[in-house]
Every structure is written in structure tokens, then in C-alpha cells.
């Protein structure tokens, strides 16, 4: 059984589409898929039966750019209702149980301070919660607790894939290490920089748990909200995946 885990990374998550396209071109079809933040969006669309080509068309729509656009600092948090509308438009059933592939969505419970893996029930709530970047977007209330971006506590949810699959493919679209940056001035810049540092702390140990790791480093040149470059970012994921595919095929054939 082949499984894949998709990291968060904002617009960089469009690279996941290219990765999935490259895998399918070589008859590699992950049956189990997990994701956090942007990875949860791609994971949900893929698990619902959308092809990589269909997902790229969805990503290129202006509505998706609007869905992920952050609130203006100083005016308060905004919600992700547009993301919910996109999910409603493109996924027929708001239910994990109706999906075509087994899906695991990582969310961060800010009441308990623990990450949770959601596999049942309301699909759209789980994806919106997993994509709700702290400070930028409103938390999502579920089952008496408040939830934010899954990447805050587990940006590469490899655990459910390792538990259920013989082969684990990890796709990481967040930079490794604490790369220095010069401009951290606005509330949004401070928030995003803090978030990046926290994410690296929870990702580095999980990278080693993947049998195969795909990291399209070219995506790091794109900003978290650079959704206007969806096709270019997807191409970077495609190119990087093609480098790893011969090793994967050697393992499974």
C-alpha cells in the first residue's frame, strides 16, 4: 500500500499538484493521503477523485486567490468562507466517508495544545480549520474546541501514513532550517516569520520517517500568498518528483 503526506506552505502547496501528476504518469497511485494546511486542500481534492489537471484548473481560478488572501493587519482576522465555497463547488459530498481515497487531515487544537488527525465526519470544517493560519485567519470551532492551521503543530502528518502503508512518500514545500530574513516589520510579516520558525521545529524529525522525500526547493522563491504563480509552482513539483520516481519504481516493482 502506497501513501503520501503533503505539507503545508501556502501557495507553495500548489507543487503537490505537480508531484501527483508525475506519480500518476508512472502508474503510482497513492491510496492513503494526509495533509496539513495547503496540503490538506490538495489532499481533499485528490481524495475526492479530482485529477491533477482538474486541481490545477481550480487553483488557477481567481476565486482561489481570493479565498486564501489574508486579512489586512490592523482590521482584525478574516475567515475562510471562500475556501469553504470552493470545496462545496468541487467536492460533491461534505464527508470523509464518501471520499474515493482514505484521507487524514491534520488540525491544531489551540485549547489542548495538541495536533489531531481527523478522518471522519465533516470534511469541509476539517480542511478549513487545517488552513486557518494563526493571526491571519479566524479559528474554526469544532466539538467544543477551537482549531487552527494543522501546520502549527504538525506540518507533515506522516504518522497515519506510516501506520497504514508499506511505502511512505513525503512532500515538503517549506524551507529547511532557520534561514535568516531581513525584513520582518509588519504584523503580517512578524506572524508569518514566527509561523515558519515553529513549523521547521515540528517538521525536521518527520522528514526522516518518509521512505521517499520530494522537496521542490525552487518553490521557496515564491511567497506563501503567491497563488498567481500556481502553474509555475506546480511545474516545479512535477520536475522534482520525476527525479525521485525511478527510486520509487525500483522499490515497488
Buried (B, 14 or more C-beta within 10 A) or exposed (E): EBBBBBBBBBBBBBBBBBBBBBBBEEEBEBBBBBBBBBBBBBBBBBBBEBBBEBBBBBBBBEEBBEBBEBBEBEEEBBBBEBBBBBBEEBBEEBEBEEBEBBBBBBBBBBEEEEBBBBBEEBBBBBBBBBBBBBBBBBBBEBEEBBBBBBBBBBBBBBBBBBEBBEBBBBBBBBBEEEEEEEEEEEEBEEBBEEBBEBBBEBBEEBBEBBBBBBBBEBBBEBEBBBBEBBBBBBBBBBBBBBEBBEEBEEEEE
